Amino acid sequence: MVYSDEKGYAKPIVIRNGTLLKRSSYNKEEFKLLTPKELEQVLTVDGVYKLLFSINGEFPGPPIVVYEGQTIEVLVRNHLSNEVFTVHWHGMHQKHTPWMDGASMVSQCPIGPGQSFMYRFKADPAGTHWYHAHQGSMRGDGLAGPLIVLPRKKRTDLTRVEDDFIIVIQEWSRNKSSLENHEIHAWNMHLYADDFNCTESCYIVTHTTDGTSMGIEPFHSGLINGKGHHYPDKTETPLVPVLPLEIFKVKPNKNYRFRIINAATFVSFRLSIDEHLLRVIAMDGHDVEPEAVQSVVIASGERYDVLVQTKMNSRKNFFIRAESMELKSRYQDPIYPGVVKAILRYKDAPESLPDTTRQECTRENACKVINCPNKLYPEADHVDCFSVANLRSTQETINSCAVPVSQNGERIREDFLNFHFTAANPESPNPVMKATINGHVFTTPTCPPQSTYGTKASSCINDCNKQECLKHQCSCTHFLNYENTSLGSAVQLVLLSRDGLQGATDHPIHIHGHSFHVLKTVYPELDPTTGLVTNFSRDIECESETCLKPRWSSKEWAGGNLPNLNLRNPPLKDTVVVPRGGYVVLRFYLDNPGYWFLHCHMDAHQMEGMTLIIKEGQRIFHPKPPKGFPSCGEFTWSLNDYKDVRIAILGNETTRRIVMIEVLVRNHLSNEVFTIHWHGMHQKHTPWMDGASMVSQCPIGPGQSFIYRFKADPAGNHWYHAQQGSMRGDGLVGPLIVLPRQKRTDLPRIEDIFIIVIQEWNSNKSSHENHEIHAWKMHLYAKDFNCTESCYIVTHTTDGNLMGMEPFHSGLIN
């Protein structure tokens, strides 16, 4: 919560006696009321002070609204100091422009700090879509926004809509950035995510009604359009009631369209409006026959369009509420789910919070819910579940996008993809489980295959064919290869989630470059009384518990012959939830040549390895990128290359013996780039080895490597450090000692040599956060944005010069 004044100085917003105030002095308890216009400029979120990413100063990013078939042109500039990213246009098919898809290191190189990239593509298909960063987990901290493509031809089966509203919903971590949360997951420390110093009981994973894991990490808060409350005790009482909620103003007896986008990194939400029915009319941008429901469950990446008819004569406020799907503890005790709220405000209603509640589901008045994560709820909950596969596309949708069927009576190519957890060391007493597809842990290419040609393209790939991936877990660049399947053919995918890990979870699966028909969804067998899973679906057989090679239990079903497929009017989607212990059958035509990402839309799972690349069509059919399209990759050069450089410069002088330093630097970070500067080295004849980012070289991207090779000169105590943003402040440093050929004779004999690396250490903020605090001229509040009587006061040295522009916390030696 920060306000920027007319001079460009940023000041934290504080809460005093239940009122939002702006500071008028940094060293006194003096405040001023925010005007309504000033409050609109403040990103209040859930009231916590936290670094986030904004797009044009907005969070979520500004809506992009265009008409179907128009050309979208977006210039993206990266003003971040360390991070790189791409922007994925979620829902856009990118036909003829696969290199505009925005999948980092698949369709393009990431956009570096200070750089820009021009996206240009056709707005297709129509509907509710969105855009988001596709690098690491950056969308969780703000790099996302709505993309609405209006149809050229309006639907005729709907009543007149008074207005369109957009809801972008997501979870929000109060105490850690998405990057920190990613690292916590990578090191299997999510149970300590709330408090590393937890004592009696750390975080315990929560579950939904059928026993499936839902809360792998703690739910802190939820946001609707960047606004929300934190409910510390998981009750209806917010921590800071004065924080604004998103308000949607309506008139009585009118119809309103809500375009709902789940931008969460992990959480699925069940959304409803108190005392109002929802009529689902579209999913993932594609029209369906209207279906009236009490609520819809929306997983990460999914979109739902609903119509809401307002009441005849009302002057009230009603809560729009979205609840997480965590309903039970590990021990099957009921728990209160995480919740996020907004306000449906009728004309002439008071400007106060609603006092409404969600519909009580009873035997006489059961709640109909679309897209339940399970087949049914316990009988006592009185919930009627309705699968997305039971929704029906409109005839206009089917006319424009026909259901894929076999050509000339041939069998359809069918592939099984198991989204599951496997271990590289299953015999170990504590095996490390990884999120995989068919046992493959995805490793990112070191150059994007879509925009890389020639011999370099194959060198960027960690080939799965060189490993025994059908026997055990392997790490490689996993492809689903349709290269030799004719373009125009129909293909069928069977998505399942099956392994021996107790609990596990459902997975929202997104396919780039396509929308697909959902022909069938099958859930595991459940106990109708308790709602708990009793058995996985018997339609699929596995050779082992890990299920690396699933198949139909009946051979007659292979090749597209599974019974009870809806081939008449199935719904179209681009993101679908695969139920734990069940499966989903989908089809699409191979009509979009290119490389397309397919992955779980839970960030932690995608980044861990639950990802593959679809290779559609032979390379000659892939549209080539425009002239000047950026390239990237690893830099390696041999010792002979180095000698050739010296010979070209020095000629025969290279016969003299030299001490050469050779360092292979690999970047295993998820979002950040950096270079290494060899502080003190003269780099004579090798100025491009100096490591000054964007001066002597491009930064080293995530997953890439760079070989530094240079002469060790001069002798003495030197050091190396990151030369990108302020990353050396968080540890990217080390000593570089060049010993002289000739020892000094004027010193006594030395018994041993010690190295001391000394630095300051900020105990509550990363160097990147401190950099942004300085950029916004907020260093006086660096220690505590909510400081009371006196915030930090700058210190001086003995001659009066400034020395302490920010608080000194600690110092470190080695």
C-alpha positions in Angstrom: 0.0 0.0 0.0 1.9 3.0 -1.3 0.9 6.4 -2.5 3.0 8.5 -5.0 2.8 12.2 -4.7 3.1 14.8 -7.4 6.9 15.0 -7.0 7.3 11.2 -7.5 8.0 10.4 -3.9 6.3 7.3 -2.6 4.9 7.1 0.9 3.4 4.1 2.6 -0.3 4.1 3.4 -0.9 3.3 7.1 -4.0 2.3 9.0 -4.8 4.3 12.2 -8.0 3.9 14.2 -9.6 2.0 11.3 -8.8 4.6 8.7 -6.5 4.6 5.7 -4.1 7.5 5.9 -1.1 8.8 4.0 2.1 10.1 5.7 2.9 13.8 5.7 6.2 13.3 7.5 8.6 10.5 7.8 9.7 11.1 11.4 6.4 12.1 13.0 3.0 10.7 13.6 1.4 13.1 11.1 -1.0 11.9 8.5 -3.6 13.1 6.1 -6.8 11.6 4.8 -6.7 10.1 1.3 -9.0 11.7 -1.2 -11.2 9.2 -3.2 -9.1 9.9 -6.3 -5.8 9.2 -4.3 -7.3 6.0 -2.9 -8.0 4.8 -6.5 -4.3 5.0 -7.2 -3.3 2.9 -4.2 -2.9 -0.9 -4.6 -4.3 -1.9 -1.3 -4.4 -5.7 -2.1 -5.1 -7.3 1.3 -3.4 -4.7 3.4 0.1 -6.2 3.6 3.2 -4.4 2.5 4.7 -6.5 -0.3 6.6 -6.1 -3.5 4.5 -6.9 -6.5 4.8 -6.5 -10.3 2.4 -4.2 -12.0 1.6 -3.5 -15.7 1.4 0.2 -16.6 1.0 0.7 -12.8 -2.1 -1.5 -12.6 -2.7 -4.7 -10.7 -4.1 -6.9 -12.3 -2.9 -5.6 -15.7 -5.2 -3.4 -17.8 -7.9 -5.2 -19.8 -7.3 -5.6 -23.5 -10.6 -5.6 -25.4 -10.7 -6.2 -29.1 -13.0 -7.6 -31.8 -12.6 -11.1 -33.2 -10.2 -11.2 -36.2 -8.5 -7.9 -35.3 -4.7 -7.7 -35.1 -3.5 -7.3 -31.6 -0.3 -5.3 -31.2 1.3 -5.0 -27.8 4.7 -3.5 -27.0 6.1 -5.1 -23.8 8.9 -3.3 -22.1 10.8 -4.9 -19.2 11.6 -2.3 -16.5 12.6 -4.9 -13.9 16.2 -5.0 -12.7 16.9 -8.7 -12.6 13.9 -10.7 -13.9 13.1 -11.8 -17.4 9.7 -13.0 -18.7 7.5 -13.6 -21.7 3.8 -12.9 -22.0 1.5 -15.8 -22.9 -1.8 -14.9 -24.5 -3.9 -17.6 -22.8 -6.6 -18.9 -25.1 -5.2 -17.4 -28.4 -4.6 -20.1 -31.0 -1.8 -18.2 -32.6 -2.5 -19.8 -36.0 0.4 -18.8 -38.4 2.2 -17.0 -35.5 3.4 -19.8 -33.2 6.4 -17.7 -32.2 4.0 -15.1 -30.6 2.6 -17.6 -28.1 4.8 -16.3 -25.3 5.9 -19.7 -23.9 9.4 -18.9 -22.6 12.2 -21.0 -24.2 9.6 -22.8 -26.4 8.3 -20.1 -28.7 10.7 -17.3 -27.8 13.5 -16.1 -25.7 12.6 -14.3 -22.5 12.5 -10.5 -22.6 15.5 -9.2 -20.6 15.8 -6.2 -18.3 15.6 -3.0 -20.2 14.5 -4.7 -23.4 11.2 -4.7 -25.3 9.4 -7.1 -27.5 6.5 -6.4 -29.9 3.7 -9.0 -29.9 1.5 -9.0 -33.0 -1.1 -11.7 -33.7 -4.7 -12.3 -34.7 -7.5 -12.1 -32.0 -8.8 -15.6 -32.4 -11.0 -17.2 -31.0 -13.6 -14.8 -29.5 -14.4 -15.0 -25.8 -13.0 -14.4 -22.3 -9.2 -15.0 -22.3 -6.2 -13.5 -20.4 -2.5 -12.8 -20.6 0.1 -13.6 -18.1 3.9 -14.0 -17.6 5.2 -17.4 -18.6 8.4 -17.4 -16.7 8.8 -19.0 -13.4 6.0 -18.1 -11.1 5.9 -14.3 -11.8 2.2 -14.2 -12.6 1.5 -14.9 -8.9 2.9 -11.5 -8.1 0.9 -9.5 -10.6 2.0 -10.1 -14.2 -1.5 -11.0 -15.5 -4.5 -9.3 -17.0 -7.8 -9.9 -18.9 -7.9 -10.3 -22.7 -11.5 -10.0 -24.0 -12.2 -10.8 -27.7 -15.7 -9.7 -28.6 -17.5 -11.8 -31.3 -18.4 -10.2 -34.6 -21.8 -11.9 -34.4 -23.8 -11.7 -31.2 -25.7 -14.7 -29.7 -29.4 -14.6 -30.4 -30.4 -17.1 -27.6 -29.6 -14.7 -24.7 -31.5 -11.9 -23.2 -30.2 -8.3 -23.5 -27.2 -7.7 -21.3 -27.1 -4.4 -19.4 -23.3 -4.5 -18.8 -20.2 -6.7 -18.9 -18.1 -7.2 -15.8 -14.6 -8.8 -15.4 -13.6 -10.8 -12.4 -9.9 -11.7 -12.0 -9.5 -14.0 -9.0 -6.4 -15.3 -7.4 -4.8 -16.3 -4.1 -2.3 -14.0 -2.4 0.7 -14.9 -0.2 1.2 -12.3 2.5 4.7 -13.1 3.6 6.6 -14.4 0.6 7.0 -13.6 -3.1 6.0 -16.1 -5.8 9.7 -16.7 -6.3 10.3 -17.5 -2.7 7.3 -19.9 -2.7 8.7 -21.6 -5.8 12.0 -22.2 -4.1 10.2 -23.5 -1.0 8.4 -26.0 -3.2 11.6 -26.9 -5.1 13.2 -27.8 -1.7 10.1 -29.7 -0.5 9.7 -27.2 2.4 6.1 -26.1 1.7 5.0 -27.5 5.1 7.1 -24.7 6.7 6.0 -22.1 4.2 4.3 -20.0 6.9 7.0 -20.1 9.5 10.4 -21.9 9.2 10.6 -21.5 13.0 7.3 -23.3 13.7 7.3 -25.3 16.9 4.5 -27.7 17.9 2.7 -28.0 14.6 3.8 -26.6 11.3 1.4 -26.4 8.3 -0.6 -29.5 7.6 -1.9 -30.1 4.1 -5.7 -29.7 3.7 -8.1 -31.7 1.6 -11.3 -31.5 -0.3 -14.3 -33.7 0.5 -13.0 -36.9 -1.3 -9.6 -36.8 0.5 -7.7 -35.2 -2.4 -5.1 -32.7 -1.4 -6.1 -29.1 -2.0 -4.0 -26.9 0.1 -0.4 -27.8 -0.6 0.6 -24.5 0.8 -1.2 -22.2 3.3 -4.0 -20.0 1.9 -3.5 -16.5 3.2 -5.9 -14.3 1.2 -7.8 -14.1 -2.0 -8.1 -11.2 -4.4 -10.8 -10.1 -6.8 -9.4 -7.5 -9.2 -6.5 -6.9 -6.9 -8.7 -6.3 -3.8 -9.4 -8.5 -0.8 -9.4 -9.1 2.9 -7.3 -11.4 5.1 -9.3 -13.5 7.5 -6.7 -14.6 10.0 -8.8 -17.1 11.9 -10.6 -18.3 8.8 -13.9 -16.8 9.9 -16.1 -14.0 8.5 -14.1 -11.3 10.4 -11.4 -9.6 8.3 -8.1 -8.4 9.8 -8.5 -4.9 8.3 -12.2 -4.2 7.6 -11.5 -0.8 6.2 -9.8 -2.1 3.1 -11.9 -1.6 0.0 -13.4 -4.6 -1.8 -14.2 -4.6 -5.6 -17.7 -3.3 -6.2 -20.0 -4.1 -9.1 -22.9 -1.7 -9.4 -26.1 -3.0 -10.9 -29.8 -2.0 -11.4 -32.8 -4.0 -10.5 -34.4 -6.5 -13.0 -31.5 -6.4 -15.4 -29.1 -9.1 -16.8 -25.4 -8.7 -16.3 -22.5 -10.8 -17.8 -19.6 -11.7 -15.5 -16.4 -12.8 -17.2 -14.6 -14.8 -14.5 -10.9 -15.6 -14.8 -8.9 -17.7 -12.3 -5.4 -16.3 -12.4 -4.3 -18.3 -9.3 -1.0 -20.1 -9.2 -2.5 -23.0 -7.3 -6.0 -22.6 -5.8 -9.4 -23.6 -7.3 -12.3 -21.4 -6.2 -16.0 -22.1 -5.9 -17.7 -18.9 -6.8 -21.3 -17.8 -6.1 -23.4 -14.7 -5.5 -25.5 -14.6 -2.4 -29.2 -15.0 -3.2 -28.6 -15.0 -7.0 -28.4 -17.8 -9.5 -25.6 -18.0 -12.1 -26.3 -19.1 -15.7 -23.2 -20.5 -17.3 -23.1 -19.4 -21.0 -19.4 -20.0 -21.9 -16.3 -21.7 -20.8 -12.7 -20.8 -21.8 -14.2 -18.4 -24.4 -16.5 -20.9 -26.1 -20.3 -20.7 -25.9 -22.4 -23.4 -24.3 -26.1 -23.9 -23.8 -27.1 -21.9 -20.7 -27.1 -23.9 -17.4 -28.4 -22.4 -14.2 -26.3 -23.3 -11.1 -25.8 -22.1 -7.6 -22.0 -21.9 -8.0 -19.1 -22.8 -10.4 -15.7 -24.2 -9.5 -12.9 -22.5 -11.4 -9.4 -24.0 -11.5 -6.3 -22.1 -12.4 -6.3 -21.0 -16.0 -10.0 -21.6 -16.5 -12.6 -18.9 -17.5 -16.4 -19.0 -17.1 -18.9 -16.5 -18.4 -22.1 -16.3 -16.4 -25.3 -14.3 -16.7 -26.8 -12.9 -13.5 -30.4 -11.6 -13.4 -30.8 -9.0 -10.7 -33.8 -8.9 -8.4 -37.0 -7.0 -9.2 -37.0 -4.5 -6.4 -33.8 -4.5 -4.3 -31.7 -1.8 -2.7 -29.3 -4.1 -1.0 -25.7 -5.2 -1.1 -24.8 -8.8 -1.7 -21.5 -10.7 -1.4 -19.9 -12.2 -4.4 -17.9 -14.9 -2.7 -15.3 -17.4 -3.8 -14.1 -20.1 -1.5 -11.1 -22.4 -1.8 -11.8 -26.1 -2.2 -10.1 -27.1 1.1 -12.9 -28.4 3.3 -11.3 -31.0 5.5 -8.2 -31.4 7.6 -5.7 -34.2 7.1 -7.7 -36.0 9.7 -11.0 -35.5 7.9 -12.3 -32.9 10.3 -14.3 -30.1 8.7 -12.4 -26.8 8.3 -13.3 -23.3 7.1 -12.1 -22.7 3.5 -10.2 -19.7 2.4 -12.5 -17.0 1.1 -12.4 -13.9 -1.1 -15.3 -11.5 -1.5 -16.5 -8.6 -3.7 -19.8 -6.6 -3.5 -22.8 -6.7 -5.8 -24.3 -3.2 -5.1 -27.7 -2.3 -6.2 -28.7 1.2 -7.2 -29.5 3.3 -4.1 -28.0 0.7 -1.8 -26.1 2.0 1.3 -22.3 2.1 1.0 -21.7 -0.6 3.6 -20.7 -4.2 3.6 -23.4 -6.7 2.9 -24.8 -8.9 5.7 -25.8 -11.7 3.3 -24.8 -15.4 3.4 -24.3 -18.1 0.9 -27.3 -20.3 0.1 -27.8 -23.1 2.6 -27.8 -26.4 0.7 -30.7 -28.6 1.9 -32.4 -31.8 0.8 -35.3 -29.8 -0.5 -33.1 -27.1 -2.0 -29.8 -28.8 -3.1 -27.0 -26.7 -4.6 -26.1 -27.4 -8.2 -22.3 -26.9 -8.7 -20.5 -27.1 -12.1 -17.0 -28.5 -12.4 -16.8 -30.2 -8.9 -13.3 -31.7 -8.4 -15.1 -34.9 -7.5 -18.1 -36.9 -8.7 -20.2 -36.1 -5.6 -20.1 -34.5 -2.2 -21.0 -36.4 1.0 -24.8 -36.9 1.1 -25.2 -34.6 4.1 -23.8 -31.6 2.0 -26.7 -31.7 -0.4 -24.7 -30.7 -3.4 -25.4 -31.9 -7.0 -22.2 -32.0 -9.0 -22.3 -31.3 -12.7 -19.2 -32.2 -14.8 -18.0 -29.8 -17.6 -18.4 -32.8 -20.0 -22.1 -32.6 -19.3 -22.4 -29.1 -20.7 -23.3 -28.8 -24.4 -21.8 -26.5 -27.0 -24.2 -24.3 -28.9 -25.0 -25.4 -32.5 -23.1 -22.3 -33.7 -20.0 -23.4 -31.9 -20.2 -26.9 -33.4 -20.8 -25.5 -36.8 -17.6 -23.4 -36.6 -15.5 -26.0 -34.8 -16.6 -29.5 -35.7 -16.1 -32.5 -33.4 -12.9 -34.4 -34.6 -13.7 -37.8 -36.0 -11.6 -40.4 -37.8 -10.8 -40.0 -41.5 -11.9 -42.7 -43.9 -12.8 -45.1 -41.1 -9.2 -45.2 -39.7 -8.5 -45.5 -36.1 -7.7 -42.2 -34.3 -4.3 -41.8 -32.9 -4.7 -42.0 -29.1 -2.1 -41.1 -26.4 -2.4 -41.5 -22.6 -0.8 -38.8 -20.5 -0.6 -39.5 -16.7 -0.1 -36.4 -14.6 1.4 -37.9 -11.5 4.2 -37.9 -8.9 7.1 -40.3 -9.3 10.5 -40.8 -7.6 13.9 -41.2 -9.2 14.8 -43.3 -6.1 11.7 -45.3 -5.3 13.6 -47.8 -3.1 14.8 -45.0 -0.8 13.1 -44.8 2.6 12.4 -41.1 1.9 12.0 -40.9 -1.9 11.9 -37.4 -3.5 8.7 -37.1 -5.4 8.5 -35.0 -8.6 5.6 -33.8 -10.6 5.8 -35.6 -14.0 4.0 -36.7 -17.1 4.3 -40.4 -17.7 7.4 -40.3 -15.4 9.1 -37.6 -17.4 10.5 -34.6 -15.5 10.5 -31.8 -18.1 13.8 -30.0 -18.6 13.6 -26.6 -20.4 15.4 -26.3 -23.8 18.4 -24.0 -23.7 17.0 -22.3 -26.9 13.4 -22.0 -28.1 12.7 -24.8 -30.7 10.0 -22.7 -32.4 12.4 -20.0 -33.4 15.7 -21.9 -33.6 16.9 -23.6 -36.8 19.7 -25.7 -38.0 22.1 -27.8 -35.9 21.7 -25.4 -33.0 18.1 -26.5 -32.6 18.9 -30.1 -31.8 21.7 -29.2 -29.4 19.3 -27.3 -27.2 17.3 -30.4 -26.4 17.9 -33.0 -23.7 16.8 -36.0 -25.7 14.4 -38.4 -23.9 15.3 -41.2 -26.4 18.7 -41.4 -24.8 17.3 -42.4 -21.5 15.2 -45.4 -20.3 12.1 -43.3 -19.6 9.7 -46.2 -19.9 11.2 -48.0 -16.9 11.7 -45.2 -14.3 11.6 -41.5 -13.8 13.8 -39.5 -16.2 14.6 -35.8 -16.7 14.6 -34.7 -20.3 12.9 -32.4 -22.8 9.6 -34.3 -23.1 7.9 -34.1 -26.5 4.5 -35.5 -27.7 5.5 -35.9 -31.3 2.9 -35.6 -34.0 5.6 -34.9 -36.6 4.7 -38.0 -38.6 0.9 -37.7 -38.1 -0.7 -36.1 -41.0 -1.8 -32.5 -40.6 -5.6 -32.3 -40.5 -5.9 -35.6 -38.6 -8.0 -36.0 -35.5 -6.1 -37.0 -32.3 -7.4 -38.1 -29.0 -5.7 -37.6 -25.6 -6.6 -39.5 -22.4 -5.5 -37.4 -19.4 -5.4 -39.2 -16.1 -3.9 -38.6 -12.6 -2.8 -41.8 -11.0 0.1 -42.9 -8.7 0.7 -44.4 -5.3 1.0 -41.1 -3.5 -1.7 -40.8 -0.8 -3.9 -37.8 -1.3 -2.1 -36.2 -4.3 -4.3 -33.8 -6.2 -6.3 -32.9 -9.3 -4.5 -31.1 -12.1 -5.8 -28.3 -14.3 -4.2 -29.0 -17.7 -3.7 -26.3 -20.3 -2.8 -26.8 -24.0 -1.4 -24.0 -26.0 -2.3 -23.4 -29.6 -5.6 -25.3 -29.5 -9.1 -25.6 -28.1 -10.2 -29.2 -27.6 -13.5 -31.0 -27.3 -14.1 -32.6 -23.9 -15.8 -35.9 -24.9 -16.0 -37.6 -21.5 -15.0 -37.1 -17.8 -14.8 -40.1 -15.5 -14.3 -39.8 -11.7 -13.0 -42.4 -9.2 -15.4 -44.5 -7.3 -16.6 -42.8 -4.1 -18.5 -43.7 -0.9 -21.8 -41.8 -1.3 -22.0 -41.3 2.5 -18.6 -40.0 3.3 -17.6 -38.7 -0.2 -14.2 -40.4 0.1 -12.5 -42.2 -2.8 -12.8 -46.0 -2.5 -11.2 -47.0 -5.8 -9.6 -45.4 -8.9 -11.5 -45.8 -12.2 -11.4 -49.4 -13.4 -11.5 -48.3 -17.1 -7.7 -47.9 -17.1 -5.1 -50.5 -16.3 -1.5 -49.9 -15.2 1.5 -52.2 -15.1 2.6 -50.8 -11.7 1.4 -48.4 -9.0 3.5 -45.6 -10.7 1.5 -46.2 -14.0 4.1 -45.1 -16.5 2.3 -46.9 -19.3 -1.5 -46.7 -18.8 -3.9 -48.4 -21.2 -7.6 -49.2 -21.5 -8.8 -52.2 -19.5 -10.6 -53.4 -22.7 -8.5 -53.6 -25.9 -11.7 -52.9 -27.9 -11.8 -49.3 -26.7 -8.4 -48.3 -28.2 -8.1 -46.0 -31.1 -11.1 -43.8 -30.3 -13.7 -46.6 -29.6 -14.4 -45.8 -25.9 -18.1 -46.1 -25.2 -20.3 -43.2 -24.4 -18.2 -40.4 -25.9 -20.2 -37.3 -26.7 -19.4 -36.8 -30.4 -22.5 -34.6 -31.1 -22.1 -31.4 -29.1 -19.3 -31.6 -26.5 -18.0 -28.4 -24.9 -14.8 -26.7 -26.2 -12.1 -25.7 -23.7 -8.3 -25.1 -23.5 -7.9 -25.9 -19.8 -9.5 -28.8 -18.1 -9.3 -30.4 -14.7 -8.1 -34.0 -14.6 -9.7 -35.7 -11.5 -7.4 -37.7 -9.2 -8.1 -41.3 -9.9 -10.2 -40.6 -12.9 -9.6 -39.4 -16.5 -10.7 -37.0 -19.2 -11.0 -37.8 -22.9 -10.4 -34.9 -25.4 -9.9 -34.4 -29.1 -8.6 -31.8 -31.5 -7.5 -31.6 -35.1 -3.8 -31.2 -36.0 -4.4 -28.0 -37.9 -1.9 -25.6 -36.3 1.7 -26.6 -37.1 4.2 -25.5 -34.4 5.6 -26.3 -31.0 3.0 -26.0 -28.3 3.3 -26.2 -24.5 1.1 -28.7 -22.6 1.3 -28.4 -18.8 -0.3 -28.4 -15.4 -1.4 -24.8 -14.7 -0.4 -25.1 -11.0 2.8 -23.2 -11.1 4.7 -25.4 -8.7 3.8 -28.5 -10.7 4.6 -26.9 -14.1 8.0 -25.7 -12.9 8.8 -29.0 -11.2 8.4 -30.9 -14.5 4.7 -31.6 -15.2 5.1 -30.3 -18.7 5.7 -31.4 -22.3 5.9 -29.9 -25.8 3.6 -30.9 -28.6 5.5 -31.0 -31.9 2.7 -30.6 -34.5 3.6 -31.2 -38.1 7.0 -31.5 -39.8 9.4 -28.5 -39.5 8.9 -27.5 -43.1 5.2 -26.7 -42.3 6.1 -24.5 -39.3 5.7 -20.7 -40.1 9.1 -19.1 -39.9 9.5 -16.2 -37.5 9.9 -12.6 -38.8 13.2 -11.2 -39.8 15.3 -10.1 -36.8 13.5 -12.3 -34.3 15.7 -12.6 -31.2 17.7 -15.7 -30.5 19.4 -17.0 -27.4 21.2 -20.0 -26.0 24.2 -21.2 -24.2 27.7 -19.9 -24.9 30.5 -22.5 -25.0 33.8 -22.2 -26.6 36.8 -24.5 -26.7 40.4 -24.0 -25.6 41.4 -24.0 -29.2 38.9 -21.1 -29.8 40.6 -19.2 -27.0 44.1 -19.8 -28.5 42.8 -18.7 -31.9 41.7 -15.4 -30.4 45.1 -14.8 -28.8 47.0 -15.7 -32.0 44.8 -13.3 -34.0 45.7 -10.5 -31.5 49.2 -11.3 -30.3 50.7 -13.6 -33.0 53.8 -15.5 -31.7 53.6 -13.9 -28.3 51.1 -16.7 -27.4 54.0 -19.2 -27.0 54.6 -17.7 -23.5 53.1 -19.6 -20.7 50.0 -18.1 -19.1 47.6 -18.9 -16.3 44.1 -19.1 -17.8 40.9 -19.1 -15.7 38.0 -21.1 -17.1 34.7 -21.0 -15.3 31.4 -22.7 -16.5 28.5 -20.7 -15.0 25.0 -22.3 -15.1 21.9 -20.3 -14.2 19.6 -22.5 -12.2 17.3 -19.6 -11.1 13.8 -19.6 -12.4 13.2 -15.9 -13.2 16.5 -14.0 -12.8 19.4 -13.3 -15.2 22.9 -12.2 -14.3 26.5 -11.9 -15.5 29.7 -12.5 -13.5 32.1 -9.6 -13.2 35.7 -10.6 -12.4 36.5 -7.7 -10.2 40.1 -6.7 -10.5 40.9 -8.7 -13.7 42.2 -6.4 -16.5 40.7 -8.7 -19.3 43.4 -7.6 -21.7 42.5 -9.0 -25.2 39.3 -10.5 -23.8 37.0 -7.4 -23.0 33.9 -9.5 -23.7 34.8 -11.6 -20.7 34.5 -8.7 -18.2 31.0 -9.7 -17.2 29.5 -6.2 -17.3 25.8 -6.9 -18.1 24.7 -5.3 -21.4 28.2 -3.7 -21.8 30.5 -6.7 -22.5 27.8 -9.4 -22.8 24.2 -10.3 -22.6 23.0 -11.7 -19.2 22.9 -15.4 -18.7 19.2 -16.6 -18.8 17.5 -19.1 -16.7 18.5 -22.6 -17.6 21.5 -21.4 -19.7 25.2 -21.6 -19.2 28.2 -19.4 -20.2 31.9 -20.3 -20.2 34.2 -17.5 -19.0 37.8 -17.9 -20.1 40.5 -15.3 -19.6 44.0 -14.6 -18.4 44.6 -14.4 -14.6 46.1 -10.9 -14.5 47.1 -9.1 -12.3 48.1 -11.1 -9.3 46.5 -10.2 -5.9 43.3 -10.4 -3.9 40.3 -10.0 -6.2 36.7 -11.2 -6.3 33.8 -12.1 -8.5 30.2 -11.0 -8.2 26.9 -10.8 -10.1 26.7 -7.6 -12.2 22.9 -7.5 -12.6 20.7 -5.3 -10.5 21.6 -5.8 -6.9 21.9 -9.6 -6.8 25.3 -9.7 -5.2 23.7 -8.3 -2.1 21.9 -11.7 -1.7 25.0 -13.9 -2.1 26.3 -14.0 -5.7 29.9 -13.2 -4.7 33.1 -15.0 -4.0 36.9 -14.5 -3.7 39.3 -14.7 -6.6 42.9 -15.0 -5.5 45.6 -14.8 -8.1 48.9 -15.9 -6.6 52.1 -14.2 -7.9 54.7 -16.2 -9.8 57.4 -14.6 -7.7 57.0 -14.4 -4.0 57.9 -11.2 -2.1 61.2 -11.3 -0.2 60.6 -8.5 2.2 58.0 -10.4 4.3 58.4 -13.0 7.0 57.5 -16.6 6.4 53.7 -17.0 6.3 52.2 -20.1 8.0 48.8 -19.9 6.3 46.5 -17.7 4.3 43.0 -16.8 5.3 40.3 -15.1 3.3 37.7 -12.7 4.8 34.6 -11.7 2.8 32.7 -9.0 4.7 29.3 -7.6 3.8 26.2 -6.1 5.3 23.0 -8.2 5.5 19.4 -7.1 5.4 17.4 -9.4 7.6 13.9 -8.6 6.4 14.2 -7.8 2.7 15.9 -9.1 -0.4 18.4 -6.9 -2.2 15.9 -6.7 -5.0 13.2 -5.3 -2.7 15.7 -2.8 -1.3 16.5 -1.7 -4.8 12.9 -1.0 -5.5 12.5 0.8 -2.2 15.3 3.1 -3.2 13.9 3.5 -6.7 10.6 4.7 -5.2 12.5 7.0 -2.7 11.1 5.0 0.3 14.4 4.1 2.0 13.4 6.0 5.1 10.7 3.4 5.6 12.9 0.5 4.6 12.9 -1.1 8.1 9.2 -0.8 8.7 6.6 0.7 6.4 4.2 0.9 9.3 6.6 2.7 11.7 5.0 4.9 14.3 6.6 7.7 16.2 9.9 7.9 14.3 10.9 6.1 11.1 14.5 5.6 10.1 16.7 8.7 10.2 19.7 8.9 8.0 23.1 8.6 9.7 26.4 10.4 8.9 30.1 9.9 9.2 32.2 12.2 11.4 32.6 14.9 8.7 28.8 15.1 8.1 28.6 13.1 4.9 25.7 10.7 4.5 26.6 7.1 5.3 23.4 5.2 6.3 20.9 5.7 3.5 19.2 2.6 4.7 19.2 0.8 8.1 22.1 -1.4 9.0 20.8 -4.7 10.2 23.7 -7.1 10.4 27.1 -7.8 9.1 28.6 -11.1 7.9 32.1 -12.5 7.6 32.3 -15.4 5.3 
